[in-house]
């Protein structure tokens, strides 16, 4: 069995949709502008990686875990964090945001 190093298009699309939902939800959060800008920057980097011909799993893992870690304590977006976790697992992107 070979190790996968890239995310397929279907999984990339699912991750992208969750990231768009996170962006929409962040507009309603009370986080300060600096935190929101930092999370947005990471989302933008993840989106750029998803646009690559072969999105790299390790690179996405860095970005997506950072997004999840930044939002995990916010109860209003907990469902989205769990959706992101599920999309990551489906794409075989390692998750470590809970630690």
Buried (B, 14 or more C-beta within 10 A) or exposed (E): EEEEEBBEEEBBEBBBEBBEBBBEBBEEBEBEEEBBEBBBEBBEBBBEBBEEEEBBBEBBBBBBBBBBBBBBEBEEBEEBBEBBBEBBEBBBBEBEBEE
